[in-house]
Amino acid sequence: MSLLHPSSRREMEEHRFHPLVLILVPLLAIFFQAYLPLRFPSVGFLNVPVLIVIYFAVSRRSPIGGTLLGLIIGIIQDALTHLPLGINGIIDCILGYLAASIGLRIDVDNPGTRLIMNFTFILLASILHVLILRRLLGIHEQWYGLHEVARAVVNGLIGVVLFALLDRLRQRQ
Amino acid sequence: MESFLSRNRNPLVLLAVVLAQLLGLAVQVRRPTADNSGHQTRLVRYWVVSLMSPFERAFLFVGHGVSHTWDGYVDLRHVRAQNQQLQAELNRMRLEQSSLAEDARQDIRLQKLLGFQQNYISKTVAGHVIGTSGTDLSRVVYIDKGFDSGIRIDMPVITPDGVVGKIRAVFPHTAQVLEINDQTSGLGVVLTRTRLRGILRGTTDGRTEITDILPDERIQPGEQVITSGGDQVYPSGLPVGVVERIVPDPEQNSDVALLIKPAVNLSRLDEVLVITQTQSSIPSTMQQDVSTSEQRAADVLAQRLPGALPPPTVGPDGKPLDANSPPPPVRPPAPLHPDRFTPGATPPADDLKPGAAYQKQMFAPESPANATAQPGGAAKSSPADGQPTATPTPKTKQEPQN
């Protein structure tokens, strides 16, 4: 139970980032998500913007901040598609809120925790995606369970590496 | 009340944001934007594309610079052999094209007679693919040409291999292309051999299929699929793909669905052509190409068969050819002994009457030449009217009796 110490100072610490980091990193993530599949089609398997939402939400540990960050990133993602605006916005909002709430309760600096957290959130994002498309938009999106689990595992692993890199951008108090 | 709000501030904010987006979704789904000018695109979409496209252009510029330097100056091995191979291929294609040109002309004449309207591609704009939507659910790509280059909504997008999709949204310097494998896409197609028509749609997993097809054992994997032109977006005859598999239709048990392998590798797009203009007659450049090809084909034939086809120096009317005018098509040499199969010997179809030739044979005045000139029929004279009657008998081949 070493993970659950909500009262410890280190875990309750709200990490701070330079404002430019908060702006440029999400934009860079969305840019690569849109550009790299042209050269490497398999990169479309990744969901880097969602990983970025999760990272900043758990680091900032502010549910409202996570919600708003998810809203912005999700709407930008939606704007690049031809689908109605708000699909990714809703998903990223919910993920940002949940990630920030979890960040208040557990140690999210542990790589193992990060792997499990990323896996769960990416899987949840896929479920929400299918639900929104089927129930709200009437688009019959197929659900390939094994494919989505594999996608969550790969994104979880990538997320661990990505989070370690992003940790270097924190501002130490 | 105040304490409730302050205690539940976080979930309430989430709820408000999600509800706002749900309302926004509902509004968008009920009121889709559809216009032909490209100026009524949603503002958020416009901002994001304007923000992202300069970076994508910059990456493309650097990437192409490196690859062009490598391809154009460093990696030039085997170019000479490849050039010779291409020259041989070009000669072969010219021969093929010249042989097909006359068929094409006849086809055009017949289409005019029947009142068919054929659209020919007369103007295209080349564009580089600079980005994607970033998600598998939305199979769109962005190109570096937009409203300023004459791109408009619903213009077809192709590559030399086949159809890519159509323009879905236009921005000043960028345009969004909806690929044919997107689930909201659809285009009218026809199978080349069986002439079955259908609508090609994309699936959620990025494949293309034609549904609602009645089972027909003539449909075989490998059959080519081309655009039918019936959707008023794509010109007819553009290659779309080939039939990959025939599977039962998941929605109609009695029907089948054809899984189509696109002619274009949609996941590896680099350069595309946007068809900005079509016309109902053959473009002058295409006419010039065909004439040039026929002339070159005659040269190639003359090299292979010296004296077989002398280069035409005079036109069909006997006048010498003008150097600037396109040369006439290559015709076969005049026959030494013209017969009824010789081109021009048969009167126009309008002057022909059904059974006229037969009646002519039946009621022609009897002559020794007439009587002997019909090996397949027996001629006899009727004593009642004095007119000869010819009773055609089926031609039978006399087998030698051993």
Interface residues (C-beta under 8 A of the other chain):
Chain A: L27 I30 F31 Q33 A34 Y35 P37 L38 R39 P41 G44 P49 P63 I64 T67 L68 L71 I75 I76 Q77 A79 L80 T81 H82 L83 P84 L85 G86 I87 N88 G89 I90 C93 I94 Y97 S101 H129 I132 L133 L136 L137 I139 H140 E141 Q142 Y144
Chain B: R9 N10 P11 V13 L14 V17 V18 Q21 L22 G24 L25 A26 Q28 V29 R42 V44 R45 W47 V48 V49 L51 M52 F55 E56 F59 G63 V129 I130 G131 T132 S133 G134 T135 D136 L137 S138 V140 V141 Y142 R168 A169 Q176 L178 D182 Q183 T184 T203 T204 D205 S267 R268 L269
